[in-house]
Amino acid sequence: MYVLDVSCAHELPITLGRDFAGVVEAEGEGVSEVEVGDERPFATGPGRNSS
């Protein structure tokens, strides 16, 4: 699981965390950590906005 560094201070109110999951549909040149079809979790820390 990959977790982003969120060691900086946050203003209130904040969202206390988010997690996501998905299936790898393609991989870029030089990528060796995942393969197409892999199921991968991902988590962000408090106060991060998704885009």
Number of C-alpha atoms within 10 A of each C-alpha: 6 9 11 11 9 12 8 7 8 11 6 7 7 11 11 10 12 14 10 9 10 11 12 13 10 10 12 7 5 6 8 8 6 12 14 10 11 12 12 13 13 13 14 18 16 18 18 15 11 6 3
